[in-house]
Amino acid sequence: MTIMGVDIGTTGMKMGVFRTEGESLSLVRQFTRQYVVNTYNDGLFSDIEPEKWRQAFLEGCREMGDLLGEVDAISLSGTTPGFTAMDAEGEALYPAILMLDQRSSVQAQRIIETVGVAKLLETTGNMPVAGGCSLASLLWLRDHHPDLYRRARLFGHSNTYMARWLTGNGAIDPSSASLTALYNTVLNDLAWNAEIASAFDVSLDFLPEIIPSCESAGCLKKEIAAMTGLTRQPPVIIGGNDAVLAAYSVDINRPGDIINVNGTCEITLVCLPRCLPSVQYNIRAHAVQGKWLTLYVMNAGGKALEWFHNLFCREMTPEEFYGDFLTGAIDAWLDRESGVTYVPFLMGSRYSREPLKAEFLGMTQKTSREELLAAVVRGLCHYQRQHLNDIGRGVPLSETIHVTGGAVNGAMIRAKTAWMRNGTYVLEEESSLKGAVMLGRKYLEK
């Protein structure tokens, strides 16, 4: 079997063509394209034109053109929410609102006051917050752009938008639906919560069909096949949230299993023995039936390192910064006391109703940029450590910690061992893509 994985990331798209033989997966070719996210209004707004996702996909197809005639299935992994309002033709009416976004705090509070904290946790499993809740973004769009809202015929996430474009059918998976405030995450019954939708006058007709992560939204449309060279018109597997698929790819399915994902955001996921909602973290339905994962997000993980590079070390190439300089800064301060601390909310917090901001504290005239960078890494590690300590009080945690992400190297693993959690770290490569491809294989094998 030949399967194309498509990972719609927050700041870039990765695509890979894999061949499968039994349980083994072999990456034949890979494509990566970065795109620009819009961040404005003093950093409170963060969105992207979904057309950039289309263009990246088409460019990737051109790069891998000689392999496309072999592709038996396309499987999606996506940033979520990536909330997108579409018209009757599947065209985006407004930029996709990303998880980094903080514009809809008023609407999130309205959901809490209308439904109540207890009921939200008992049904949806999550506390609505700006950016991390699709219903809050939907209400913001209705409040501020009623003309566009009236034209909308489908609301979904990044994989919904791509599936609609590629196949003509809108769909979503449980891991993505989990953060809508409209899904029965606790039951994980592939059904929207009609009572909550009705309370906000949201028509279920405009919400995508919820299908399992390993199911197909439909086959590639003829015109897209002709445009790309995917001549077999392969089925498009809906896939799921990129962090969840990273967990799926490395067999995170036993209570206490851990994976730490380092992308634009840093996310720690812990597999739970049952759905255990909290106001302190998100819950996602797993791609594995009957399983749930915590989702503890730092909005600016890799983004904080990128910011530091651009502000303090712009004379360095990315290779110099993420290589020798980052390694040297970590190792220089790994076993030394530093008076500098970093409060890590550079792009706010998913778990606060108030906009939070980052701070450096304890600086003196002798503070170097190396010490500041070590403080950034340590602050990010301490943030994730708090989640693991909290979960560990109720769920025995594995001593093995899977870690993935482009900025992860030996020095970062040493930092995580010292400052986040002591354990055995296992570095994983291209885990979201691999998870998507594994779901594609599961579909084809059926």
Helices and strands as residue ranges (DSSP letters): E 2-8, E 12-21, E 24-34, E 38-40, E 45-48, H 51-63, G 65-70, E 73-78, E 84-86, E 96-97, H 105-115, H 117-123, H 134-144, H 146-151, E 154-156, H 158-167, E 171-172, H 174-177, H 194-199, G 204-206, E 209-210, E 216-219, H 222-228, E 235-241, H 242-249, E 258-262, E 266-272, E 282-285, E 292-298, H 302-312, H 318-320, I 321-325, H 326-333, E 341-343, E 359-361, H 369-392, E 400-404, H 410-419, E 424-428, H 431-445
